[in-house]
Amino acid sequence: MMGGIDIIIRGSNFNRKHTCFFGKTGVVAVRQDRNTLRCEMPPRTEPGPVYVALDRPMSTVRGSAIRQPDNAVVFTYEGGDPLQET
């Protein structure tokens, strides 16, 4: 499944060093302003639900395992590529 979709996160007092996690895959959160972050959804090889969480880099990483923080929500990747030509 293709990634590349911008996910907007709204909150308050964001700093400049946040990471969005889609399951175990972390992507850099781009700070738009102090209350808005943008994360680009990464590609995934199989459909299904993943936790999506916002956290500072390294704060939830312990070895190779990632603990899902309290602020996690679920996002479901669906099969098929809507941009694929047939």
Steps between C-alpha positions, in 0.01 A plus 500: 500500500624840409585751766564865442175634641547794735353448846428819695520491880356785701578565864686762695854603581675260260876523500723442197598139575205267470465172313181340370494123537289286267537169679877459537582737214600848612485805273607855573221732606532839327393786726266734312445724803491449876159327475530303174726217381509321164615139453527315170341157523760233412428217254404158635518156339180354645156633597380519858492719809804671651538724801573862412672695773686825544805502719842652532778303332637209703259545791300187418777290345646225717735285300308408186156495665274802508258543788175657386457823699174616655435746216483228230201468266429229243532552123404229252691454176265357238596269214546621148664806357247767405756660267596179322418491132317194362 
